[in-house]
Amino acid sequence: MSSSSLLKKKQNRSFVFWGIIFFIVISFCIGGLYYCTLKIDYTWRWYRVPQYFYYNSETKIESENTGIVDLINKKDTEIVITIIDDNGEVHQYSCLEKNVHIEIAKGDYVFKGDILLTYNKWKVGILLQGLWLTLKVSIIASLFGMVIGIFTGFARISSNPAFKWFAITYIEIIRGSPLLVQIFIWYFVLGTLINTLLTQYGLLLIPPLWFGIASLATFTGAYVAEIVRAGIQSINKGQTEASRSLGMTYVQSMTYIIFPQAFRRIIPPLAGQFISLVKDSSLLGIIAIRELTKATREVVTTSLQPFELWFVCAILYLVLTFTLSMLLQYLEKRMINS
């Protein structure tokens, strides 16, 4: 048997051995966690968790007027109820839902607030709403953070002292202060000032969600700027000199030669930064934005099921970050092979 065959066989044995060790450790951890759950005085209610994702809710249509039910008209997919109030005015209530139950009859005298129709409708639960908001905030903040980071990264290595000093100041201030403090500043200080000015000029106010997105975007932009700077500076200076010797301007050299190569190198750290952004979005709950963590906290408060719901919250974050990681790895492989 050749030495290469022996080496391959040895590597296979080592792979199998350490694979078995991995599964033994994982099984031990899961078993230990299960043993701990048996030793605490807690009733697990996993069957109640699905209702916080999707649930069947009874919806009621109430009368907004006091009067007599004059007509109940049933069409193909619509029910129309006509009520004549004490002043002789006609009011109509319609419903296009299926499986509608009519709670009144023709000729009944109804008061304001009386139930006219009821029907069951599937609605999105609070956890799914929080998951969607987390995804939405992360995507928007990532896009803005990417734009801010690219421009700031170029400014950071610019020969223009004003651009360079502005970039350094921004990066050091943002990276040198906690994200939670920045969220407070954006919401309570900048948000108050901006909305006060908008109120004075009779303009629409900016919702808290956008101040949260702004704080995440500026925070991410500072780290992306350093990633972009490091990626550009990792390219051999000889390529810049060669492109300039061919008659390219600085902008053309960066656009067509340097940055495309640097972008391939910065994808892995960018992936880590965007994954961190998904998790950092959990801090927005502190300014009343109902993302996934705040939604979970509200459900825990009302249901008294902390163990199940926090496990579910962790799994949902894991699904988001793992999916993003796989997408970025796929993008990285495509760019390397292209």
TILO-162171 format. One record per residue (C-alpha): residue number from 1; residue in one letter; x, y, z. Coordinates in Angstrom, 1 decimal, padded with zeros to 4 digits, always signed. Example, Ala and Ser with C-alpha at 12.3 -4.5 7.8 and 13.67 -1.06 7.14 Angstrom:
% residues 2
[1; A; [+012.3; -004.5; +007.8]]
[2; S; [+013.7; -001.1; +007.1]]
***
This chain:
% residues 338
[1; M; [+000.0; +000.0; +000.0]]
[2; S; [+001.4; +003.4; -001.0]]
[3; S; [+002.2; +006.1; +001.5]]
[4; S; [-000.6; +008.4; +000.1]]
[5; S; [-003.2; +005.6; +000.7]]
[6; L; [-002.0; +005.1; +004.2]]
[7; L; [-002.2; +008.8; +004.9]]
[8; K; [-005.7; +009.1; +003.5]]
[9; K; [-006.8; +006.1; +005.6]]
[10; K; [-005.3; +007.7; +008.7]]
[11; Q; [-007.1; +010.9; +007.9]]
[12; N; [-010.4; +009.1; +007.5]]
[13; R; [-010.0; +007.4; +010.9]]
[14; S; [-009.2; +010.7; +012.5]]
[15; F; [-012.2; +012.3; +010.9]]
[16; V; [-014.5; +009.5; +012.2]]
[17; F; [-013.0; +009.6; +015.6]]
[18; W; [-013.4; +013.3; +016.1]]
[19; G; [-016.9; +013.2; +014.6]]
[20; I; [-017.9; +010.7; +017.2]]
[21; I; [-016.4; +012.9; +019.9]]
[22; F; [-018.4; +015.9; +018.6]]
[23; F; [-021.7; +014.0; +018.7]]
[24; I; [-020.9; +012.6; +022.2]]
[25; V; [-020.3; +016.1; +023.6]]
[26; I; [-023.4; +017.5; +021.9]]
[27; S; [-025.5; +014.6; +023.3]]
[28; F; [-024.0; +015.1; +026.7]]
[29; C; [-024.9; +018.8; +026.6]]
[30; I; [-028.5; +018.1; +025.5]]
[31; G; [-028.9; +015.4; +028.1]]
[32; G; [-027.6; +017.7; +030.8]]
[33; L; [-030.0; +020.4; +029.8]]
[34; Y; [-032.9; +018.0; +029.8]]
[35; Y; [-031.9; +016.7; +033.3]]
[36; C; [-031.8; +020.2; +034.6]]
[37; T; [-035.3; +020.9; +033.3]]
[38; L; [-036.6; +017.9; +035.2]]
[39; K; [-035.1; +019.1; +038.5]]
[40; I; [-036.9; +022.5; +038.5]]
[41; D; [-040.5; +023.2; +039.4]]
[42; Y; [-041.7; +024.3; +036.1]]
[43; T; [-044.6; +023.2; +033.8]]
[44; W; [-043.6; +023.2; +030.2]]
[45; R; [-046.4; +024.3; +027.8]]
[46; W; [-044.9; +024.0; +024.3]]
[47; Y; [-048.4; +023.5; +022.9]]
[48; R; [-049.2; +027.2; +023.6]]
[49; V; [-046.3; +028.6; +021.6]]
[50; P; [-047.8; +028.2; +018.0]]
[51; Q; [-050.5; +030.7; +018.8]]
[52; Y; [-047.9; +033.5; +019.1]]
[53; F; [-047.0; +032.8; +015.4]]
[54; Y; [-050.4; +032.4; +013.8]]
[55; Y; [-053.8; +032.2; +015.5]]
[56; N; [-057.5; +032.1; +014.7]]
[57; S; [-059.1; +035.2; +016.1]]
[58; E; [-062.8; +036.0; +016.5]]
[59; T; [-063.5; +039.3; +015.0]]
[60; K; [-066.6; +041.3; +015.9]]
[61; I; [-068.4; +044.1; +013.9]]
[62; E; [-070.1; +046.4; +016.3]]
[63; S; [-072.8; +049.0; +015.6]]
[64; E; [-071.7; +052.6; +015.7]]
[65; N; [-075.3; +053.9; +015.9]]
[66; T; [-078.5; +053.3; +017.8]]
[67; G; [-081.6; +052.3; +015.7]]
[68; I; [-083.7; +049.6; +014.1]]
[69; V; [-082.3; +046.8; +011.9]]
[70; D; [-084.2; +047.6; +008.6]]
[71; L; [-082.6; +045.0; +006.3]]
[72; I; [-080.1; +042.1; +006.3]]
[73; N; [-079.1; +041.5; +002.7]]
[74; K; [-077.1; +038.3; +001.9]]
[75; K; [-075.3; +038.3; -001.4]]
[76; D; [-072.8; +035.8; -002.8]]
[77; T; [-069.8; +036.7; -000.7]]
[78; E; [-071.1; +039.8; +001.1]]
[79; I; [-073.5; +040.5; +004.0]]
[80; V; [-075.0; +044.0; +004.2]]
[81; I; [-076.9; +045.2; +007.3]]
[82; T; [-078.9; +048.4; +007.1]]
[83; I; [-079.8; +050.3; +010.3]]
[84; I; [-082.1; +053.3; +010.5]]
[85; D; [-081.3; +055.5; +013.5]]
[86; D; [-083.7; +057.6; +015.6]]
[87; N; [-083.2; +060.5; +013.2]]
[88; G; [-084.2; +058.5; +010.2]]
[89; E; [-080.6; +058.3; +008.8]]
[90; V; [-079.5; +055.1; +007.1]]
[91; H; [-076.3; +053.3; +008.1]]
[92; Q; [-074.9; +050.3; +006.4]]
[93; Y; [-072.4; +047.7; +007.6]]
[94; S; [-070.9; +045.2; +005.2]]
[95; C; [-068.7; +042.1; +005.6]]
[96; L; [-066.9; +040.1; +002.8]]
[97; E; [-065.5; +037.3; +005.1]]
[98; K; [-066.5; +033.7; +005.0]]
[99; N; [-068.3; +031.8; +007.8]]
[100; V; [-069.9; +034.9; +009.2]]
[101; H; [-072.4; +034.6; +012.1]]
[102; I; [-075.2; +037.1; +012.2]]
[103; E; [-075.9; +038.2; +015.8]]
[104; I; [-079.1; +040.2; +015.2]]
[105; A; [-082.4; +039.9; +013.3]]
[106; K; [-084.5; +042.2; +011.1]]
[107; G; [-086.6; +044.5; +013.3]]
[108; D; [-084.3; +044.3; +016.3]]
[109; Y; [-083.5; +047.6; +018.1]]
[110; V; [-079.7; +047.9; +018.6]]
[111; F; [-077.6; +050.3; +020.6]]
[112; K; [-074.2; +051.7; +019.9]]
[113; G; [-071.6; +049.0; +020.7]]
[114; D; [-074.0; +046.0; +020.1]]
[115; I; [-072.4; +043.1; +018.1]]
[116; L; [-073.9; +042.8; +014.6]]
[117; L; [-071.6; +040.1; +013.0]]
[118; T; [-068.8; +037.8; +014.2]]
[119; Y; [-066.4; +035.7; +012.1]]
[120; N; [-063.1; +033.9; +012.7]]
[121; K; [-060.0; +035.0; +010.8]]
[122; W; [-056.4; +033.8; +010.9]]
[123; K; [-054.0; +036.5; +012.1]]
[124; V; [-050.3; +036.8; +012.3]]
[125; G; [-049.0; +036.4; +015.9]]
[126; I; [-046.8; +038.8; +017.8]]
[127; L; [-043.7; +036.7; +017.4]]
[128; L; [-044.0; +036.6; +013.7]]
[129; Q; [-044.6; +040.3; +013.6]]
[130; G; [-041.5; +040.9; +015.7]]
[131; L; [-039.5; +038.5; +013.4]]
[132; W; [-040.6; +040.4; +010.3]]
[133; L; [-039.7; +043.8; +011.9]]
[134; T; [-036.3; +042.5; +013.0]]
[135; L; [-035.7; +041.4; +009.4]]
[136; K; [-036.9; +044.6; +007.9]]
[137; V; [-034.9; +046.8; +010.3]]
[138; S; [-031.7; +044.7; +009.7]]
[139; I; [-032.0; +044.8; +005.9]]
[140; I; [-032.7; +048.6; +005.7]]
[141; A; [-029.9; +049.4; +008.3]]
[142; S; [-027.5; +047.1; +006.4]]
[143; L; [-028.1; +048.8; +003.1]]
[144; F; [-027.6; +052.3; +004.6]]
[145; G; [-024.7; +051.1; +006.7]]
[146; M; [-023.1; +049.7; +003.5]]
[147; V; [-023.4; +053.0; +001.7]]
[148; I; [-022.1; +055.0; +004.6]]
[149; G; [-019.2; +052.6; +005.2]]
[150; I; [-018.1; +052.5; +001.5]]
[151; F; [-018.0; +056.3; +001.2]]
[152; T; [-016.4; +056.7; +004.7]]
[153; G; [-013.8; +054.0; +003.8]]
[154; F; [-012.8; +055.9; +000.7]]
[155; A; [-012.6; +059.1; +002.6]]
[156; R; [-010.5; +057.4; +005.3]]
[157; I; [-007.7; +056.8; +002.8]]
[158; S; [-008.2; +060.0; +000.8]]
[159; S; [-005.4; +062.4; +000.4]]
[160; N; [-007.8; +065.3; +001.1]]
[161; P; [-007.2; +066.1; +004.8]]
[162; A; [-010.8; +067.3; +005.4]]
[163; F; [-012.3; +064.1; +004.1]]
[164; K; [-009.8; +062.0; +006.0]]
[165; W; [-010.2; +063.9; +009.3]]
[166; F; [-014.0; +063.8; +009.0]]
[167; A; [-013.9; +060.0; +008.4]]
[168; I; [-011.5; +059.4; +011.3]]
[169; T; [-013.6; +061.5; +013.7]]
[170; Y; [-016.8; +059.7; +012.7]]
[171; I; [-015.2; +056.3; +013.0]]
[172; E; [-013.6; +056.9; +016.4]]
[173; I; [-016.7; +058.5; +017.9]]
[174; I; [-019.1; +055.7; +016.8]]
[175; R; [-016.7; +052.8; +017.5]]
[176; G; [-015.8; +054.4; +020.9]]
[177; S; [-019.3; +054.6; +022.3]]
[178; P; [-021.8; +051.8; +023.1]]
[179; L; [-024.6; +051.2; +020.6]]
[180; L; [-027.2; +051.5; +023.4]]
[181; V; [-026.1; +055.1; +024.2]]
[182; Q; [-026.2; +055.9; +020.5]]
[183; I; [-029.8; +054.7; +020.2]]
[184; F; [-030.7; +056.9; +023.2]]
[185; I; [-029.1; +059.9; +021.6]]
[186; W; [-030.8; +059.3; +018.2]]
[187; Y; [-034.2; +058.8; +019.8]]
[188; F; [-034.3; +061.2; +022.8]]
[189; V; [-032.0; +063.9; +021.6]]
[190; L; [-031.9; +064.1; +017.8]]
[191; G; [-035.4; +062.6; +017.5]]
[192; T; [-036.8; +065.2; +019.8]]
[193; L; [-035.0; +068.1; +018.1]]
[194; I; [-036.0; +067.0; +014.6]]
[195; N; [-039.6; +066.3; +015.4]]
[196; T; [-039.9; +069.6; +017.3]]
[197; L; [-038.8; +071.4; +014.2]]
[198; L; [-041.1; +069.4; +011.9]]
[199; T; [-044.0; +070.2; +014.3]]
[200; Q; [-043.2; +074.0; +014.1]]
[201; Y; [-043.4; +073.8; +010.3]]
[202; G; [-046.5; +071.7; +010.2]]
[203; L; [-044.8; +068.6; +008.7]]
[204; L; [-045.3; +065.0; +009.5]]
[205; L; [-043.3; +063.5; +012.4]]
[206; I; [-040.7; +060.8; +011.9]]
[207; P; [-041.6; +057.5; +013.7]]
[208; P; [-039.3; +056.0; +016.3]]
[209; L; [-038.5; +053.1; +013.9]]
[210; W; [-036.5; +055.4; +011.6]]
[211; F; [-034.4; +056.8; +014.4]]
[212; G; [-033.7; +053.2; +015.4]]
[213; I; [-032.7; +052.4; +011.9]]
[214; A; [-030.5; +055.5; +011.7]]
[215; S; [-028.7; +054.5; +014.9]]
[216; L; [-028.0; +051.0; +013.6]]
[217; A; [-026.9; +052.3; +010.1]]
[218; T; [-024.5; +054.8; +011.5]]
[219; F; [-023.1; +052.3; +014.0]]
[220; T; [-022.6; +049.7; +011.2]]
[221; G; [-021.2; +052.2; +008.8]]
[222; A; [-018.3; +053.0; +011.1]]
[223; Y; [-017.3; +049.3; +011.2]]
[224; V; [-017.9; +048.8; +007.5]]
[225; A; [-015.7; +051.8; +006.8]]
[226; E; [-012.7; +050.2; +008.5]]
[227; I; [-013.4; +046.9; +006.7]]
[228; V; [-013.4; +048.7; +003.4]]
[229; R; [-010.2; +050.6; +004.2]]
[230; A; [-008.4; +047.4; +005.2]]
[231; G; [-009.6; +045.6; +002.1]]
[232; I; [-008.4; +048.4; -000.2]]
[233; Q; [-005.0; +048.7; +001.5]]
[234; S; [-004.5; +044.9; +001.3]]
[235; I; [-004.3; +045.2; -002.5]]
[236; N; [-000.7; +045.5; -003.7]]
[237; K; [+000.2; +049.1; -004.5]]
[238; G; [+001.8; +048.0; -007.7]]
[239; Q; [-001.6; +047.5; -009.2]]
[240; T; [-002.6; +051.1; -008.5]]
[241; E; [+000.7; +052.3; -010.0]]
[242; A; [+000.2; +050.0; -013.1]]
[243; S; [-003.3; +051.3; -013.7]]
[244; R; [-002.2; +054.9; -013.3]]
[245; S; [+000.6; +054.3; -015.8]]
[246; L; [-002.0; +053.1; -018.3]]
[247; G; [-003.7; +056.5; -018.1]]
[248; M; [-006.4; +055.7; -015.7]]
[249; T; [-007.6; +058.4; -013.2]]
[250; Y; [-007.6; +057.6; -009.5]]
[251; V; [-011.4; +057.1; -009.6]]
[252; Q; [-011.2; +054.7; -012.6]]
[253; S; [-008.4; +052.8; -010.9]]
[254; M; [-010.4; +052.3; -007.7]]
[255; T; [-013.6; +051.5; -009.6]]
[256; Y; [-012.3; +049.0; -012.1]]
[257; I; [-009.1; +047.6; -010.6]]
[258; I; [-008.7; +048.0; -006.8]]
[259; F; [-012.2; +047.9; -005.3]]
[260; P; [-013.5; +044.8; -007.2]]
[261; Q; [-010.5; +042.8; -005.8]]
[262; A; [-010.9; +044.3; -002.4]]
[263; F; [-014.6; +043.5; -002.3]]
[264; R; [-013.9; +039.8; -002.6]]
[265; R; [-011.7; +040.0; +000.4]]
[266; I; [-014.1; +042.0; +002.6]]
[267; I; [-017.1; +039.7; +002.1]]
[268; P; [-016.3; +037.5; +005.2]]
[269; P; [-015.9; +040.4; +007.7]]
[270; L; [-018.9; +042.1; +006.2]]
[271; A; [-020.9; +038.9; +006.7]]
[272; G; [-019.9; +038.9; +010.4]]
[273; Q; [-020.8; +042.6; +010.7]]
[274; F; [-024.3; +042.2; +009.2]]
[275; I; [-024.9; +039.1; +011.4]]
[276; S; [-024.0; +041.2; +014.4]]
[277; L; [-026.4; +043.8; +013.2]]
[278; V; [-029.3; +041.4; +013.3]]
[279; K; [-028.5; +040.6; +016.9]]
[280; D; [-027.9; +044.3; +017.8]]
[281; S; [-031.4; +045.2; +016.5]]
[282; S; [-032.7; +043.6; +019.8]]
[283; L; [-031.6; +046.8; +021.6]]
[284; L; [-034.3; +048.8; +019.7]]
[285; G; [-036.9; +047.4; +022.1]]
[286; I; [-035.6; +050.0; +024.6]]
[287; I; [-037.3; +052.8; +022.5]]
[288; A; [-040.6; +050.9; +022.1]]
[289; I; [-039.9; +049.3; +018.7]]
[290; R; [-041.5; +045.9; +018.9]]
[291; E; [-038.8; +043.8; +017.2]]
[292; L; [-038.4; +040.1; +018.0]]
[293; T; [-036.8; +040.5; +021.5]]
[294; K; [-039.4; +043.0; +022.7]]
[295; A; [-042.2; +040.9; +021.3]]
[296; T; [-040.9; +037.9; +023.2]]
[297; R; [-040.6; +040.0; +026.4]]
[298; E; [-044.2; +041.1; +026.0]]
[299; V; [-045.5; +037.5; +025.5]]
[300; V; [-043.5; +036.3; +028.5]]
[301; T; [-045.1; +039.0; +030.6]]
[302; T; [-048.6; +038.0; +029.7]]
[303; S; [-048.2; +034.2; +029.4]]
[304; L; [-045.6; +033.5; +032.2]]
[305; Q; [-043.8; +031.1; +029.9]]
[306; P; [-040.2; +032.4; +030.0]]
[307; F; [-038.3; +029.1; +029.2]]
[308; E; [-040.2; +028.1; +026.1]]
[309; L; [-040.4; +031.6; +024.6]]
[310; W; [-036.8; +032.6; +025.1]]
[311; F; [-035.7; +029.3; +023.6]]
[312; V; [-038.0; +030.0; +020.6]]
[313; C; [-036.6; +033.6; +020.4]]
[314; A; [-033.0; +032.2; +020.3]]
[315; I; [-033.9; +029.7; +017.6]]
[316; L; [-035.5; +032.4; +015.5]]
[317; Y; [-032.4; +034.6; +015.7]]
[318; L; [-030.3; +031.5; +014.9]]
[319; V; [-032.4; +030.9; +011.8]]
[320; L; [-032.0; +034.5; +010.6]]
[321; T; [-028.2; +034.6; +011.2]]
[322; F; [-027.5; +031.2; +009.8]]
[323; T; [-029.5; +031.9; +006.6]]
[324; L; [-027.7; +035.2; +006.2]]
[325; S; [-024.4; +033.4; +006.7]]
[326; M; [-025.2; +030.8; +004.1]]
[327; L; [-026.3; +033.4; +001.5]]
[328; L; [-023.1; +035.4; +002.0]]
[329; Q; [-020.9; +032.2; +001.7]]
[330; Y; [-022.7; +031.4; -001.5]]
[331; L; [-022.1; +034.9; -002.8]]
[332; E; [-018.4; +034.7; -001.8]]
[333; K; [-018.0; +031.4; -003.7]]
[334; R; [-019.7; +032.8; -006.8]]
[335; M; [-017.4; +035.8; -006.8]]
[336; I; [-014.3; +033.7; -006.3]]
[337; N; [-015.2; +031.3; -009.1]]
[338; S; [-016.3; +034.1; -011.5]]
***
